[in-house]
Amino acid sequence: MTDPISDFLTRLRNGSKARREECAAPYSTVKEGLAAILKSEGYITDYSTGVDERGHKTIVAKLKYVDSAPAITGLRRMSTPGRRLYCRYGEIPLVLNGLGISILSTSKGLLKDQDCRRNKLGGELICNVW
């Protein structure tokens, strides 16, 4: 697998479109940071870490639905292994005029776009969620 973050985002997108209660993916600290931001913004209900039947560490995200519609209506990976996107804090794009969020990897860890603008931090634009 060349892009594990994209794999995690695709599992979330496909799981929400298929109306699954939860989706599991191999664990990493970046994926846990993404899940924490998505939980704080209300896109997923909860997340937990565990071990699968083979003994590999996994992260399980419980998907959220509002009136039987998925809370995640769109999820797009912006920076890929073949094309990295970096933004200064003044260049961070708005997602749906502020209705969605951007997640950036900064020197202070993973942060959403509002926190980056407030702290005047730039970084790698990981994904957009709406």
Secondary structure, 3 states (H helix, E strand, C coil): CCCHHHHHHHHHHHHHHCCCCEEEEECCHHHHHHHHHHHHCCCEEEEEEEECCCCCEEEEEEECEECCEECCCCEEECCECCECCEECHHHCCCCHHHCCEEEEEECCEEEEHHHHHHHCCCEEEEEEEC
